[in-house]
Amino acid sequence: MREKKAIIAVLAVAALMAALIAGCGSSGSSSSGESSSGSSGGSKKGPWVIGLSNGYYENTARVQLEAEVKALAAQEPYKGMIKEVVFNNAGTSVAKQVSAVDQMIAQHVDAIILDSNSLTALNPAIATAHAAGIPVIASNDKVTSKLAYQVETVGKKFGATMMENFVKVLKGKGNIVILRGLAGNAVDAAEAEGFHEVLKENPGVHVLTEAYGEWADSKAQEVMANLLSRYQNIDGVFTEGGMEQGVVRAYAAAHRKFVPVTGTDENGFACQLKQYQHEGLEGVQVSTAMWADAVALKQALELLQGKSVPQFIPGKFVVWNTQESIERCDSSLSPSLFLETSAPFYGVNITPEEVVEYMH
């Protein structure tokens, strides 16, 4: 009898709670599943329109970053979540990129991936997007806005890692030239901070000059040709990446003895190391996070589903010595392809063949 009364009491409480919940639901307010006014994007209903605002777009790295977004967007389950990805390449103009982001906000995109031309200049646009409930994920290039999510690629640690390994190849001494990316760019500045700290600890390595190759092989080849005409005592060439193939071509064209060269994980550089290994070419390759924008896309979709994501996703990279690079050379792939196309540790798996399909 006592047990029967307890059961009746429980059923009564359950009925009362159900009535209360039903009453709250009839008030006209929307359910929590359709929110949102914050940078998280809430859990809006898809499929969604994603904006990708790119700045500088004159090298193969930027092309691959976008290709990886397209490749991931074509995969399941992402394919069914995305209505459209809107791309804009503003060039090096900060004003044009601000305008592009403002236009995306006016178009009511659901999230924005931002490869920013400036640490700070896009912050007001990010704030506007935040106020409109549009999450912004800064990828590849940093921003200082605390309202943005960040996916890191290269930076201070990358520059330091590359220089540390380069110094080992040089055995701690020699004259070098440095090819940097874009003047005024935040990533270039961060990398330079990293490799300069290493240089301070290695006084036997002397920097003859620093020049800007704009992270483009064609520009780097031109710059390197000029440096070879100016200097006869170069013992090594340090590049921030994306320029190493142009450096090797400049040496080959000038019929100069090869020296150690640093670069990123481009297939063409790995194959150059294989081609010229018997002529003394040595290299240091550091893999870059060409998957960064794809990870940002995945992060944006998770935010739009109302999922919790980290505010900052750090870049990951590995170092290959000459022999390891030679083993990774794949003559069937484009020389411009960066070989690290996936980030399985972040749930992004893209094959080189998928990336190549969207390269143009």
Secondary structure, 3 states (H helix, E strand, C coil): CHHHHHHHHHHHHHHHHHHHHHHHHCCCCCCHHHCCCCCCCCECCCCEEEEEEECCCCCHHHHHHHHHHHHHHCCCCHHHHEEEEEEEECCCCHHHHHHHHHHHHHCCCCEEEECCCCCCCCHHHHHHHHHCCCCEEEECCCCCCCCCEEECCCCHHHHHHHHHHHHHHCCCCEEEEEEECCCCCHHHHHHHHHHHHHHHCCCCEEEEEEEECCCCHHHHHHHHHHHHHHCCCCCEEEECCCCHHHHHHHHHHHCCCCCCEEEECEHHHHHHHHHCHHHCCCEEEECCCCCHHHHHHHHHHHHHECCCCCCEECCCCCEECHHHHHHHCCCCCCCCCECCCCEHHHCECCCHHHHHHCCC
